Structure formats: C-alpha cells, structure tokens
Amino acid sequence: MAYVLFLGGLAVVVSALAWFAAWAKRHGHGSAVAGALAAHDEAYRTTAHQSHHELRTAADRKSETGSPDNL
C-alpha cells in the first residue's frame, strides 16, 4: 500500500510540474526560466554556461541577405 501512495504522490508532483511548464511557456515566462537555469549553470556547470552564451549569440546574430540587384 505504501508503494501505491508513493507512486500516486510522485505522479501528482510530476503532473503539476508539467502543467506549470506548459503554463509558463504559454504566458511567455520561458525566458525567465532560461535565465534562472543559466545562472545555475554558471555556478555549477561552466561548460554548459559557455554553451548557453554561444547559443544566445548565434540566435541574436542576423544572417546577411544579399541585395536583389546583386546578381
């Protein structure tokens, strides 16, 4: 019986976290969560933090488009 209660509680916690993640994504709070994870990565996983900055730089970079007259 204890296993059933434990698994039921675990299912409730996991589904609540999944609901919160979906809610945060719908309401545009995903960047705040990404910033919090970046701060955690900076403190504990430096290679992940460096990768985060490289990905942000690549996302912010604009691709050069040629002129229509440039044949």
N, C-alpha and C positions, 0 to 999 in steps of 0.2 A: 504493500500500500504506500510505503514511503517513496518508492521509485515513481509511482504514478503521480504523486503530489509534486515531486521534484521535477519530473518531465513536464507536467502541466504548468508549473511556475516558470520553467525555462521557456516554454512555448509562449507564454504571456509576455515575458520580457523581450524575447526576440521579435515578436509581432509588434510590440509597442515601439521598439527601436526602428523597425522597418516603416511603420506608419509615420514616425517623426522624420525619418529621412525623406520620405515622399512629400510630406508637408513642407519641409524646409526647401526642397527643390522647387515645389510649386510656387512658393511665396518668395523665391529669389534670395534665400538665405544661404545658398550653397557656397558663395564666395567667402562668407564669414567662417563657415566650417572649414573651407580650404585654408584660410589664413590661420586658423587655430591649429590645424594639422601641420602647417608649415612651421609654426613656432615650435611645436613638439619635435618635428624632425630636425630643426636647427639645434635643439638642445641635446637630443639623444641619438640621432642618426644623421651625421653630417653629409654623407654621400647622397642621401635622399633629399636633403635640403638643397644641395647644389643642383641636383636634377630638377627640383621644383623651379629654381630660378632660371635654369636653361629652358625649361618648357614654357614658362611665362614670357621670357624674352622672345622665343620663337613664335608664340601666339600673338604677341604685340607687333611683331615685325610685319611690315606690309610688303607684298610682292610687287616687284616693279612691272608695270604694264607698258608695253610699247605704244608708241603713237600710231594712230591709224595711217598717218602719212609715211610712216617708216616702213617702206616695202623693202 
